[in-house]
Amino acid sequence: GFHYLPIYCLHLKCGKVKGDANPSLTKISNVSYKIDADNGFAHRAIFLGLEQLIPSAKENGISSLAITNSYNCGVLGYHTKNIAKEKLLAIGFTNAPSSIAPVGGIKPVIGTNPFSVAIYSRGDVKIIIDQSASVVAKSEISVKAKSGEKIPEGWAFGPDGKTTTDPNMALKGTMVPSGGYKGFGIGLFVEIMSACLTGSNLGIEASSFANDQGGPPGTGQFFIAINPEKYSENFEEKIEKIIQSILGQKNARVPGSKRIKNFKINSESNIQIKEELYKKIISLNN
């Protein structure tokens, strides 16, 4: 997360993101809401929307929230977890500047486009699925490029469409979709949900999250909240049965369990970052 702080500050200075944005909410119906993020940080717009989405889902069984003219929302699972903590099943989508080519092609069409699902059961959020359409997040390659390290084979393609271990060539090329054509298909679905459905910029229209070139990215997010109690009399019982069927196997873990554990540890202890990054963050005050 700290890796993004200097980039966020750069984007504030160059105008890719508005620090004084004023997001506005439109109520479409009792179960449908839309927010214009005014090209500001996505978090503020999402928080504003959740104030409507959560009570609507609790009362009506299901509710949805579209966000347009938005910016990088960071960890998508953070937002779905906030919804799930209210004893709701949460689903989230967000698109990003294009970085994945279709199978058989070499030009990027969709972004790493993650989706996330968070599930509450018996006292806490127990499952968080948060995965992108690529083998790894693009930020992982950016970190390797800055440190001068090679990337593993199978992470990315160069601009010629051939696999590469050079992170700088990878940043000029495309990301490898997770699961081949299946990963591209999932990413395309997320693009439709978060860009087409919200009226936001497509990945091929959005400016990069990584540099100061171009105007605001204008990407989108879409969230769905579902109240399980309206549909099932034994939802949590079923969820617990699934969880136990996973934990009952040696070395198996529930999706999101590592993240949930680390969140609790990090909230009560110091966080270690590289000295170079620390100095860069401190220099932002000047």
Disulfide bonds with the S-S distance in Angstrom:
none
